[in-house]
Amino acid sequence: MGRLPVEVVVLDRRNHHLFQPLLYQVATAGLNPSDIAYPIRSTLRSHANTGVRLAEVQRVDPQRRVVVLAREEVSYDHLVLACGATHSYFGHDEWSIHAPGLKTIEDALEIRRRLLATLEEAEQELDADRRRVLLTFVIVGAGATGVEMAGAITEIAFQAAARDFRRIDPTTARVVLVEAADRVLSTYPPRLTAKAEDQLRNLGVDVRTSVLVTGVDGGGVDTDHGRIEAATVVWAAGVAAAPLARSLGVELDRAGRVMVEPDLSVPGHPEILVIGDLAHVEKNGRLVPGVAPAALQAGRHAAAVIRADLDGRRRPRFRYRDKGSLATIGRSAAVAHIGPLQISGLPAWVLWWLVHIAYLVDFRSRLLVLFGWAWQYLTFQRGARLITQPWQPDPPAWPQEDGSDP
Ligand SMILES: Cc1cc2nc3c(=O)[nH]c(=O)nc-3n(C[C@H](O)[C@H](O)[C@H](O)COP(=O)(O)OP(=O)(O)OC[C@H]3O[C@@H](n4cnc5c(N)ncnc54)[C@H](O)[C@@H]3O)c2cc1C
């Protein structure tokens, strides 16, 4: 919209644009946050008609055509809502303390802290049973994020631990990927799913499909196939649309997405357009997936609709073009489904990296990510292994120097 004769106000509660597809690399200490996040102001600096404001929108009032912030309201002629999605714990928000999800930089840093702190604790633990629990990592949900996390955690648990720690025996580490459906990456063709499962197992991941998680607590997860004791649990199972959608007072789907018109407007409010993960859009009777290409295409479409309104033309319908799906699994392991093409292994993995580097916002990020990835590949080292909060170890469990028990 930078070239339209309009005044644009971008409101976001974060000051940065985040490239979520590489967030799992921050969570697993492969990249630094600033490698994949870029200030929104800098991204839009060449758009003279655009102002950026760091602000959380509390609700939308469609009748009065205003968005409500903490201390003021901003009025609009057109409103484009692109608030994305958040985690869903299927009605069990209390699980979130024990099983963080991965959506924001804060989430990624918390997961990284837990992973690294657990390894440190395991290094100091003398009790073999407790050490086994500390070295058990459970990922709930085997969509693209869960599969990526599982693969990357195996590298930390099996390789980094073997090189840098003295007491940890990496052969006792376990990475368990739990999925309620009967296969991983269930939106991919069954042949690729089978390849993905093989690649995960080759990396050492314990893949458990058709297993439903029924509880999560500080000591592990309960499932309909028994309990898994684990110190680290990562949630990659459910997605819910951002809560702001509810304030529109219109029909939402089960995940809270807005049921939009074919031009992506809100029924009864043609001046409000909803795009990206927040919108429920269908193509040939199937939900358009919550992926970056769909969000980018919808963003361009929103600008085209506003231009049509300014010119007094009929609005175009949104047409989603499926560019295919890619999921990385680990070192030289990935799957790709692009049109009739189904590839896996090294070629899919190289393609995954090329596509993701190409879509990073700026040249500096591309260079840093490329370098970080090459370094990681050649040295097996994850460069961002920092625990940035004060270390508060549990009381020592090993005998004291004077021979007494702690
Ligand atoms: C871990 C992870 C991995 C992914 N991997 C891939 C991948 O490999 N390939 C792919 O195509 N897609 C991937 N996706 C999906 C892709 O990132 C999303 O589809 C895409 O980012 C959606 O864009 P969006 O603009 O709808 O939402 P987002 O990119 O989530 O942006 C929403 C913005 O709204 C802001 N916001 C939310 N609520 C408010 C409020 N109340 N007030 C102010 N600001 C607000 C947020 O701060 C954020 O900046 C991944 C997503 C995740 C989480």
The ligand as an SDF file (V2000), in Angstrom:
LIG
                    3D

 53 58  0  0  0  0  0  0  0  0999 V2000
    7.1010  -21.9170   14.4960 C   0  0  0  0  0  0  0  0  0  0  0  0
    6.4300  -21.5930   13.1720 C   0  0  0  0  0  0  0  0  0  0  0  0
    6.9630  -22.1090   11.9880 C   0  0  0  0  0  0  0  0  0  0  0  0
    6.3590  -21.8210   10.7680 C   0  0  0  0  0  0  0  0  0  0  0  0
    6.9250  -22.3180    9.6340 N   0  0  0  0  0  0  0  0  0  0  0  0
    6.3960  -21.9950    8.4400 C   0  0  0  0  0  0  0  0  0  0  0  0
    7.0190  -22.4510    7.2290 C   0  0  0  0  0  0  0  0  0  0  0  0
    8.0320  -23.1600    7.2590 O   0  0  0  0  0  0  0  0  0  0  0  0
    6.4610  -22.0770    6.0430 N   0  0  0  0  0  0  0  0  0  0  0  0
    5.3400  -21.2850    6.0040 C   0  0  0  0  0  0  0  0  0  0  0  0
    4.8840  -20.9550    4.9100 O   0  0  0  0  0  0  0  0  0  0  0  0
    4.7240  -20.8580    7.1080 N   0  0  0  0  0  0  0  0  0  0  0  0
    5.2250  -21.1820    8.3370 C   0  0  0  0  0  0  0  0  0  0  0  0
    4.6230  -20.7410    9.4850 N   0  0  0  0  0  0  0  0  0  0  0  0
    3.3680  -19.9790    9.3740 C   0  0  0  0  0  0  0  0  0  0  0  0
    3.6120  -18.5220    9.0130 C   0  0  0  0  0  0  0  0  0  0  0  0
    4.6110  -17.9690    9.8160 O   0  0  0  0  0  0  0  0  0  0  0  0
    2.2880  -17.7870    9.2090 C   0  0  0  0  0  0  0  0  0  0  0  0
    1.3330  -18.3770    8.3560 O   0  0  0  0  0  0  0  0  0  0  0  0
    2.4040  -16.3090    8.8770 C   0  0  0  0  0  0  0  0  0  0  0  0
    3.3440  -15.6640    9.6850 O   0  0  0  0  0  0  0  0  0  0  0  0
    1.0320  -15.6600    9.0810 C   0  0  0  0  0  0  0  0  0  0  0  0
    1.1470  -14.2840    8.9110 O   0  0  0  0  0  0  0  0  0  0  0  0
    0.1300  -13.3030    9.6320 P   0  0  0  0  0  0  0  0  0  0  0  0
    0.4620  -11.9500    9.1310 O   0  0  0  0  0  0  0  0  0  0  0  0
   -1.2550  -13.7980    9.5010 O   0  0  0  0  0  0  0  0  0  0  0  0
    0.4760  -13.4200   11.1970 O   0  0  0  0  0  0  0  0  0  0  0  0
    1.8340  -13.1780   11.9780 P   0  0  0  0  0  0  0  0  0  0  0  0
    3.0100  -13.3240   11.1100 O   0  0  0  0  0  0  0  0  0  0  0  0
    1.7350  -14.0640   13.1810 O   0  0  0  0  0  0  0  0  0  0  0  0
    1.7610  -11.6580   12.4350 O   0  0  0  0  0  0  0  0  0  0  0  0
    0.7910  -11.2090   13.3610 C   0  0  0  0  0  0  0  0  0  0  0  0
    1.2460   -9.8640   13.9020 C   0  0  0  0  0  0  0  0  0  0  0  0
    0.1590   -9.2860   14.6090 O   0  0  0  0  0  0  0  0  0  0  0  0
    0.6370   -8.7240   15.8110 C   0  0  0  0  0  0  0  0  0  0  0  0
   -0.5100   -8.7140   16.7440 N   0  0  0  0  0  0  0  0  0  0  0  0
   -1.2720   -9.7510   17.1240 C   0  0  0  0  0  0  0  0  0  0  0  0
   -2.2540   -9.3400   17.9310 N   0  0  0  0  0  0  0  0  0  0  0  0
   -2.1040   -8.0000   18.0560 C   0  0  0  0  0  0  0  0  0  0  0  0
   -2.8180   -6.9880   18.7660 C   0  0  0  0  0  0  0  0  0  0  0  0
   -3.8940   -7.2730   19.5170 N   0  0  0  0  0  0  0  0  0  0  0  0
   -2.3900   -5.7030   18.6870 N   0  0  0  0  0  0  0  0  0  0  0  0
   -1.2830   -5.4020   17.9360 C   0  0  0  0  0  0  0  0  0  0  0  0
   -0.5860   -6.3070   17.2460 N   0  0  0  0  0  0  0  0  0  0  0  0
   -0.9990   -7.5910   17.2960 C   0  0  0  0  0  0  0  0  0  0  0  0
    1.7650   -9.6350   16.2330 C   0  0  0  0  0  0  0  0  0  0  0  0
    2.6550   -8.9520   17.0970 O   0  0  0  0  0  0  0  0  0  0  0  0
    2.3930   -9.9830   14.8860 C   0  0  0  0  0  0  0  0  0  0  0  0
    3.4020   -9.0680   14.5380 O   0  0  0  0  0  0  0  0  0  0  0  0
    5.1940  -21.0020   10.7280 C   0  0  0  0  0  0  0  0  0  0  0  0
    4.6720  -20.4940   11.9170 C   0  0  0  0  0  0  0  0  0  0  0  0
    5.2670  -20.7800   13.1360 C   0  0  0  0  0  0  0  0  0  0  0  0
    4.6980  -20.2190   14.4110 C   0  0  0  0  0  0  0  0  0  0  0  0
  1  2  1  0
  2  3  1  0
  2 52  2  0
  3  4  2  0
  4  5  1  0
  4 50  1  0
  5  6  2  0
  6  7  1  0
  6 13  1  0
  7  8  2  0
  7  9  1  0
  9 10  1  0
 10 11  2  0
 10 12  1  0
 12 13  2  0
 13 14  1  0
 14 15  1  0
 14 50  1  0
 15 16  1  0
 16 17  1  0
 16 18  1  0
 18 19  1  0
 18 20  1  0
 20 21  1  0
 20 22  1  0
 22 23  1  0
 23 24  1  0
 24 25  2  0
 24 26  1  0
 24 27  1  0
 27 28  1  0
 28 29  2  0
 28 30  1  0
 28 31  1  0
 31 32  1  0
 32 33  1  0
 33 34  1  0
 33 48  1  0
 34 35  1  0
 35 36  1  0
 35 46  1  0
 36 37  1  0
 36 45  1  0
 37 38  2  0
 38 39  1  0
 39 40  1  0
 39 45  2  0
 40 41  1  0
 40 42  2  0
 42 43  1  0
 43 44  2  0
 44 45  1  0
 46 47  1  0
 46 48  1  0
 48 49  1  0
 50 51  2  0
 51 52  1  0
 52 53  1  0
M  END
$$$$
